[in-house]
Amino acid sequence: MLLDSASLYFRAYFGVPDTLRSPQGEPVNAVRGLLDFIARLVHDHRPDELVACMDADWRPQWRVDLVPSYKTHRVAEAAVDGEEEVPDTLAPQVPVIEQVLDALGIARVGSPGYEADDVIGTLTARAKGPVQIVTGDRDLFQLVDDARRITVLYPVKGMGNLQTTDDALLLEKYGVRGAQYADMAALRGDPSDGLPGVKGIGEKTAAQLINEYGDLAAIRAAALDIGSRLTPARRRNIVEGAAYLDVAPTVVRVATDAPLPDFDPTLPREPLDPMTLEHLATRWGLGTSLERLLESLAGTR
């Protein structure tokens, strides 16, 4: 099981009341919400291995070099050093999350210059058995692969209502399989990531073109063929979007070769560092959220 950690703790932050506070009065809703999420995931799915995948770089320069608008809207106008705009009461909770995961012995993995998505893509490429990816980010649907038993658990409403996303569901909802999802995303673009897409091509049209021609390369070849079935306007838009389409697939597709440190993905049954964990639990008032996770890890829930 691979966790898109930032996606989950953002979801916890906005979904759990900030009235959950430490004994000193600091909000701990993201910390406790994430612990509750992991407890539920472990209890419901019983993974043998679990990795909390982290953003070492949420906006890698190599992606920005290719598409300068990549995630620009997420940078606060007043931010410095290209920091992502994170709510003031969330940012201080992230180091606490990291410390608690480390004390529990839950593997926490990032890679300099890469996003959590790339860590997930790399670990998925290496996997020899089934993989469950837990994320609220549809971009990771591109990793779905029925033949390799790779599914995405997508929260519909909390961790108790997860959409198990496989190729059949993607075909039903989007008209493409996991292996085709990145080509569709490149064509349609994604305003939330600063990707403009090709003029006049939305999600349904992108899926239609992929089903008709097979992949993005074949669609671009058809645009250059005056004898193809593409309308003149669509052919023109695809040709005019050539500079974007030259680089968009590299930006949209998750990396599968990010350099990763050595780590042990085995799901711990008991805390790696009980004394540190006890200190963190007291300092931050982690209460029943941590207790539930410990019970799930021990298999007593």
C-alpha positions in Angstrom: 0.0 0.0 0.0 1.4 3.4 -1.1 0.1 6.5 0.5 0.1 9.9 -1.3 0.8 11.5 2.0 0.3 15.2 1.2 -3.0 14.4 -0.5 -4.2 12.6 2.6 -3.0 15.1 5.2 -4.5 18.0 3.2 -7.8 16.0 3.1 -7.5 15.4 6.9 -6.8 19.1 7.5 -9.8 20.3 5.7 -12.1 17.4 6.8 -11.3 17.3 10.6 -12.3 20.3 12.8 -9.4 22.5 13.9 -10.9 22.3 17.4 -8.7 19.3 17.8 -5.7 20.8 19.6 -2.6 20.0 21.5 -2.4 20.6 25.3 -0.7 23.9 24.3 -3.5 24.9 22.0 -1.9 24.2 18.6 -4.2 22.6 15.9 -3.4 18.9 15.4 -6.4 18.1 13.1 -4.2 17.1 10.2 -2.0 14.9 12.4 -4.8 13.1 14.1 -6.9 12.9 10.9 -4.0 11.2 9.0 -3.5 8.8 11.9 -7.2 7.9 11.8 -7.0 7.5 8.0 -4.0 5.1 8.3 -5.7 3.1 11.1 -8.8 2.6 8.9 -6.7 1.6 5.9 -4.7 -0.9 7.9 -7.8 -2.3 9.6 -9.8 -2.6 6.3 -7.1 -3.8 3.9 -4.4 -5.5 6.0 -1.4 -4.6 3.8 1.9 -6.5 4.4 3.8 -3.4 3.4 3.0 0.3 3.7 4.9 3.3 2.5 4.1 7.0 3.2 5.3 8.7 0.0 6.4 12.3 0.5 6.9 15.4 -1.7 10.6 16.2 -1.5 9.8 18.8 -4.2 6.2 19.6 -4.9 7.1 21.6 -8.1 10.2 20.0 -9.6 12.3 22.4 -11.7 12.6 19.9 -14.5 8.8 20.0 -14.9 8.7 23.8 -14.7 11.5 24.0 -17.3 9.3 22.1 -19.7 6.0 23.8 -18.9 6.6 27.1 -17.0 3.0 27.4 -16.0 3.2 24.1 -14.0 1.5 24.7 -10.6 2.2 28.5 -10.8 -1.2 29.3 -9.3 -0.3 27.3 -6.2 2.6 29.5 -5.4 1.5 32.3 -2.9 2.1 35.7 -4.3 3.8 36.7 -1.1 5.8 33.4 -0.8 9.5 33.3 -1.0 11.8 30.6 -2.5 8.9 29.1 -4.5 7.3 27.7 -1.4 3.8 26.2 -1.9 1.0 28.1 -0.4 0.0 25.9 2.6 -2.5 27.0 5.3 -0.7 28.6 8.2 -2.0 26.0 10.7 -1.2 23.1 8.5 2.5 23.7 7.8 3.6 23.3 11.5 1.8 20.0 11.6 3.8 18.4 8.8 7.0 17.9 10.8 4.9 16.4 13.6 3.4 13.9 11.1 6.9 13.0 10.0 8.1 12.5 13.5 5.1 10.3 14.5 5.5 8.1 11.3 9.2 7.7 12.1 8.6 6.7 15.7 5.9 4.2 14.6 8.4 2.7 12.1 6.1 3.4 9.1 8.4 3.9 6.1 8.4 7.5 4.9 10.1 8.0 1.5 10.8 11.0 -0.7 13.3 11.7 -3.4 15.1 15.1 -3.9 13.8 16.8 -7.1 10.7 14.6 -7.3 7.1 14.6 -6.1 5.3 12.0 -4.1 3.6 10.9 -7.3 7.0 10.0 -8.7 8.0 8.0 -5.7 4.7 6.1 -6.1 5.4 5.6 -9.8 8.9 4.3 -9.1 7.7 1.9 -6.3 4.9 0.7 -8.5 7.3 0.0 -11.3 9.5 -2.1 -9.0 6.6 -4.0 -7.4 6.4 -7.7 -7.9 3.0 -8.1 -6.3 -0.3 -6.3 -6.1 -0.2 -2.6 -5.2 -2.9 -0.4 -3.7 -2.3 3.4 -4.1 -4.3 5.6 -1.8 -4.7 9.1 -3.1 -7.2 11.9 -3.8 -5.3 12.8 -6.9 -6.7 11.6 -10.2 -3.3 11.9 -11.9 -2.3 8.6 -10.4 -5.1 6.8 -12.3 -2.4 6.5 -15.0 -0.7 3.7 -12.9 -3.8 1.5 -12.8 -3.0 -1.8 -14.4 -5.3 -4.8 -14.1 -2.7 -7.2 -15.4 -0.3 -6.2 -12.7 -3.0 -5.9 -10.0 -2.4 -2.2 -9.5 -5.4 -0.3 -8.2 -6.0 3.2 -6.8 -8.1 3.6 -3.7 -9.7 7.0 -4.2 -11.5 8.6 -1.3 -15.1 9.5 -2.2 -16.0 10.5 1.4 -13.4 9.7 4.0 -11.4 6.4 4.3 -14.6 4.5 4.9 -15.8 5.1 1.4 -13.0 4.4 -1.1 -13.5 4.0 -4.8 -11.5 1.0 -6.0 -10.2 2.2 -9.3 -9.3 -0.4 -11.9 -9.3 -0.4 -15.7 -12.9 -1.4 -15.9 -14.0 1.6 -13.8 -11.7 4.0 -15.8 -13.3 2.8 -19.0 -16.7 3.3 -17.6 -16.0 6.8 -16.2 -13.5 8.2 -18.6 -13.5 6.0 -21.6 -9.8 5.1 -21.3 -7.7 2.5 -19.4 -5.0 3.4 -16.9 -2.2 3.1 -19.6 -4.0 5.7 -21.7 -4.9 8.1 -18.9 -1.8 10.2 -19.1 -2.2 10.8 -22.9 -5.8 11.9 -22.2 -4.7 14.2 -19.4 -2.0 15.8 -21.6 -4.5 16.5 -24.4 -7.3 17.9 -22.1 -4.9 19.8 -19.8 -5.5 20.4 -16.2 -6.0 24.0 -14.9 -5.3 22.9 -11.3 -1.8 21.9 -12.4 -1.3 24.8 -14.8 -1.4 22.6 -17.9 -3.2 24.4 -20.7 -4.1 21.3 -22.9 -5.0 21.6 -26.5 -7.5 24.2 -27.6 -11.0 22.8 -28.1 -10.2 19.3 -26.6 -11.9 18.4 -23.3 -12.0 15.1 -21.5 -14.6 13.4 -23.6 -13.0 14.5 -26.9 -9.5 13.4 -25.7 -10.9 10.0 -24.8 -12.7 9.7 -28.1 -9.5 10.5 -30.0 -7.4 8.1 -28.0 -9.9 5.3 -28.6 -10.0 6.1 -32.3 -6.2 6.4 -32.9 -4.7 4.5 -30.0 -2.3 7.0 -28.4 -1.1 10.6 -28.5 1.6 9.9 -31.1 -0.9 8.5 -33.5 -3.3 11.4 -32.9 -0.5 13.9 -33.7 0.4 11.9 -36.8 -3.3 12.0 -37.9 -3.2 15.8 -37.5 -0.4 16.0 -40.0 -2.2 13.7 -42.5 -4.7 15.7 -44.6 -6.4 12.5 -45.5 -7.2 11.6 -41.9 -10.7 11.8 -40.4 -9.9 14.7 -38.2 -11.9 17.9 -38.8 -9.8 20.8 -40.2 -10.3 22.8 -36.9 -9.2 19.9 -34.7 -6.2 19.2 -37.0 -5.2 22.8 -36.8 -5.5 23.0 -33.0 -3.4 19.8 -32.5 -0.7 21.1 -34.9 -0.7 24.5 -33.3 -0.3 22.8 -29.9 2.8 21.0 -31.0 5.2 22.8 -28.7 3.0 22.0 -25.7 2.5 18.4 -26.8 6.2 17.9 -27.3 6.7 18.4 -23.5 3.4 17.7 -21.8 3.6 13.9 -21.7 6.9 14.2 -19.7 5.3 16.6 -17.2 2.1 14.6 -16.9 3.5 11.1 -16.6 4.9 10.2 -13.2 8.5 9.2 -13.1 9.3 5.5 -12.7 13.0 5.9 -12.1 13.3 8.3 -9.2 16.3 7.6 -7.0 15.1 6.2 -3.6 16.9 5.6 -0.4 17.0 2.2 1.2 14.1 1.6 3.5 12.0 -1.2 5.0 8.4 -1.1 3.8 7.2 -3.8 6.2 4.2 -2.7 8.1 5.2 -2.5 11.8 3.2 -4.4 14.3 4.5 -2.3 17.2 6.3 1.0 17.4 9.9 1.3 16.4 10.6 3.9 19.1 8.0 3.6 21.9 9.6 6.3 24.1 9.7 8.9 21.4 6.2 8.0 20.4 5.0 8.4 24.0 6.6 11.8 24.2 5.0 12.9 20.9 1.6 11.6 22.0 1.8 13.6 25.2 3.3 16.7 23.7 0.7 16.9 20.9 -2.3 15.3 22.5 -2.7 12.5 19.9 -5.1 10.6 22.2 -7.5 8.1 20.7 -6.2 8.7 17.1 -2.8 7.2 17.9 -4.4 4.5 20.1 -6.6 3.3 17.2 -3.6 3.2 14.9 -1.6 1.2 17.3 -4.5 -1.3 17.7 -4.8 -1.6 13.9 -1.1 -2.2 13.6 -1.2 -4.9 16.3 -4.2 -6.5 14.6 -6.4 -6.0 17.6 -9.0 -3.9 15.9 
